[in-house]
C-alpha cells in the first residue's frame, strides 16, 4: 500500500537537505553497477542484445530488492517508515537541481570560463565555447527537462508503486544518462536503455509540460500554444514538452545547434524570441520547477482522497 504522507515527507526532506555528496545514495550504487556492467559486457560483441538483458536485469533487481526490503521491514513500523521516507527522498532531485543551476548562474557573475566549467557537470553538450546566452539557455533547458526526469517522474512512479517504483525509475533514467548516447560507442549497447527510458518518461514528461503551462498562467503567460506548436520539434519524444513550455513562459527561444562529442548536432528552436534571456530567467525556471512539484503533489493528494 502506498503511503502518501511518507512520500510528502521524503519530498520535504529533499527541500531541506538536497543530496549530500558524501552520504550513501542508491543512485550512486546504480551508477557503479552500470559502470561495471559497461566494462564487462562490452567484450565479444552482441552489444544490442546484451544491453537489452542488462536493462531488464537491472530494472528487475531494483524493483524486487526494494520491494523485498520493505516487506521484511513492515512489521517494524518506525524503521519501515524511516526507510520508506529515505528512499523517496533519494529518488527526488529538486534541491540538487536548484543548487547546480544556481551555481552556473552565480558563476556567470564571475567569469564566462567558470560558468562553462560549472555547466559541464549538468549537460551532455560541449561547453568550452558557449556564449553567455548559450550557457543560460542550456541551464534553463536542463532544469526544465530534469523537472520531469528528476522530480515528477520519480514521484509519479513512487505514488503508484512506492519506493520500489521510484527507484526502479531512477535505475532506468541512470542507465539512459550513462549509456543512451547516439555515438559509435553506445549506439548499440545503449539502444534499449534509451528506448526504455523514453517509455518510462512518456506520461511524466507530458504531465510536467501541462503543469508548467498551468503555472505559467499565474505569470500572465499562456504557454499552451507554444508547447502544442513546438513539442514535437525536439529529437526526444518527451523533452520537447517541458522545454517548449518553459520557453513559452519565459518568452525566449531555446534549442538550436550544439556540439556533442566533437560533432555539430543540428536542433530546431523551441519558443519565440520575444526577449533576450537573462540570469533571472534561471531563477524563474527554478521557481517554476518547485511550483510544478508542489502542484503535482496537491493534485495527487486530491486523487488519493477520491479513490
Secondary structure, DSSP 8 states (H G I E B T S, - for coil): ---HHHHHHHHHHHHHH---TTS--HHHHHHHHHHHHHHHHTTTS-HHHHHHHHHHHHHHHHHHHHHHHHHHHTTSHHHHHHHHHHHHHHH--HHHHHHHHHHHHHHHTT-HHHHHHHHTTT-SS--TT--HHHHHHHHHHHHHHHHIIIIIHHHHHHHHHHHHHHHHHHHHHHHHHHH---STTTTTTTHHHHHHHHHHHHHHHHHHHHHHHHHHHHTT---HHHHHHHTTTSSSTTHHHHHHHHHHHHT--EE--EEETTEEE---EES---S---HHHHHHHHHHHHHHHHHHHHHHHHHHHH-
